[in-house]
Amino acid sequence: MKIIGKIGKGKVEVNEKTKFSILLNNVAKKADIAEGKRAVEDIIRVIYRHQPISTKKIAQKTRLPLPIVAKVRTILEREKILKRTERGAELTDLGKEFAENFLKLKYKKSLTCKTCNGRGIVLDEFFEDILNKVRVWAKRRPLVDTTIDQSFATPETSTYRAALMYERGDLEGKRILFVGDDDLTSLPTALTNMAEEIAVVDIDERILKLIEKFSQKEGVKIKTIKHDLRNPLPQDLKERFDVISTDPPYTVDGLKLFLSRGIEALGKEGIAYLSYSHKPIDEWLSIQKAITNMGFVISELIPNFNYYEGSEIIANTTFIARLVGKNLKINIGDTEKIYTGLVKPVIRYYKCLKCGKIHKVGEEVKKVEDLVCECGGKKFKMIKREKLKNE
Amino acid sequence: MKIIGKIGKGKVEVNEKTKFSILLNNVAKKADIAEGKRAVEDIIRVIYRHQPISTKKIAQKTRLPLPIVAKVRTILEREKILKRTERGAELTDLGKEFAENFLKLKYKKSLTCKTCNGRGIVLDEFFEDILNKVRVWAKRRPLVDTTIDQSFATPETSTYRAALMYERGDLEGKRILFVGDDDLTSLPTALTNMAEEIAVVDIDERILKLIEKFSQKEGVKIKTIKHDLRNPLPQDLKERFDVISTDPPYTVDGLKLFLSRGIEALGKEGIAYLSYSHKPIDEWLSIQKAITNMGFVISELIPNFNYYEGSEIIANTTFIARLVGKNLKINIGDTEKIYTGLVKPVIRYYKCLKCGKIHKVGEEVKKVEDLVCECGGKKFKMIKREKLKNE
């Protein structure tokens, strides 16, 4: 909102406008977030339209990271703009004034299509049946390995991805490679029995074994290859695929690396489905420049397409983009900095569900999977996350 | 489809595969189109899924220009892959074999959401009422001036654009500039009574007069400014808007110019809604590079969002992209080459609806509006379009 020109009629209005303008600036400053005032405005608008609303839902609808939303919400509570009730965040009378008189909000309806949840496509019976099968298999997944930025998409998400590939003509008769597949998108894809060939490269043997068991049981064919993507693809995977699908680590170098391996698989041209986190503009801009420099065009970008299980603090919702490539060229950055934990080391605190003891994960113990409590407990819940400052 | 490796069991299959592969190559070569084999595959897939289907619908679903689709369809008819019935294009038995045995198509359902037609948003009652008003006003539009690439979006399209702006938080309390508005998107936007300020710059006085009449009659405020966008914006429009909306000429220079004028209006940061034609990859890539170089990020891109009236040959459906800008900088190319007619001069043939005489438009007579038949007829129908080769 650009504040320009005449400031209304009376003195009262001038004061209120100035007061709210200063308040907005202060909140943005205190929250210290890349998107500044716009993010604060977005959060207030979403609460105004959907209150009472949970912090997680605010994050989904604003496409802002959950910790940012939580921080802004706390500051807004202190400023008496918001109050927290059992059912979620609500605007106070002051907050309502702020929303209506200053931000000029008045209408509360959401126009997002309820049939498709804004994705633009829906599952028919055939894909619904596939989803039901995927749900069963997804329960057998191992625990996430956060050191390699694992974070599992919901079975619904992976099935919608397969449906989107079908709808756009990128599934029937096509050779498809999954560049990393902790999301198990190869499962619904294989269950369609539409692809000419499906292959998965992943560094995590646990994921590959699950996919192999699945293939055996369901009578489908998925080639699995254990491979560290920091190294070039094996020769027999090169230049033989029509389509690749990836949900890489959410760093610029992670994106460049995974897409480059995808390009090795595609050769000079092909289609890439990229799932990626909503990012602050500066980072977003480097990412889009990297994408176009590799020779990919963004032919479609659907926000809030992907939802994830478990670690909702890290990734609650991301977009999917369909990239069309011609004269593709690989572009690999610093392969040592691809995981977010390496860029910004993170300590996670887990609570033992048996005795309640708090454990640190991220220094000596690297993965929650390696954690065993002194009481013998093996189930934990993440309660806090902390970024370590880089030296 | 990459054709690799083993070619099946028997001799018959080898021959068929080879035959169809040669056929696909030949059709793509004869059609001489930028997207090559993929475009031909896309056309066959859309016919397979939706037959019988009109050429216009094929163009919409494949996002290919109508003349290209018509050309490929004619070649496919000659090759006995397609037949034309009263109800549209259908595959022959040979075509079905081609689709099922070679392209490996088998499933025919469309997963595009029928509620929102793939747009991801729907109009509620409030916006439906607005649409009904816009429909009435749209009937009063002048004839399109094709020398400045006019082509009117449907009232539904312009109302959906306003709805999208609302849904994304870019309407309430915002200052919005329409950089060119032959689509009359300012009308539904103003009817919401949500914006802080609405302004329109356009070179066509007829459009501005209609908007002025509308504002007077409907009691809304839209500032209209007659302006040739090849010149910088008037000083009092600079750096005062939060959001711009544009559907520029579909040339790289047209896009750069219109977005740059938008940046003058926004200042360092802001939101842009860009409607633009689905283009062949090479051109698309220059366009996306131009967008990111100006400092805009594509935060969302919805294909087939916009539909146009009348000149369906030129533009049947285009996408809308929501761009978010930070540290924006203008980037103006060759302002003399912004209109497609100047890049590739086009002759249009119009038939008088009274006497049937055919008239040429594009050389001496520049606009269909200037055309009067010797019989006195003033209503014409475009029947053919021809590109002149540039010297």
Interface residues (C-beta under 8 A of the other chain):
Chain A: M1 K2 I4 G5 E41 D42 R45 F102 L103 K104 L105 K106 Y107 K109 S110 L111 T112 C113 K114 T115 C116 G118 R119 G120 I121 V122 L123 D124 F126 F127 A163 L164 Y166 E167 G169 E172 G173 K174 R175 T192 M194 E196 E239 R240 F241 D242 G267 H278 I281 D282 W284 L285 Q288 K289 T292 G295 V297 I298 S299 E300 L301 I302 P303 F319 A321 V324 G325 K326
Chain B: M1 K2 I4 G5 E41 D42 R45 F102 L103 K104 L105 K106 Y107 K109 S110 L111 T112 C113 K114 T115 C116 G118 R119 G120 I121 V122 L123 D124 F126 F127 A163 L164 Y166 E167 G169 E172 G173 K174 R175 T192 M194 E196 E239 R240 F241 D242 G267 H278 I281 D282 W284 L285 Q288 K289 T292 G295 V297 I298 S299 E300 L301 I302 P303 A321 V324 G325 K326
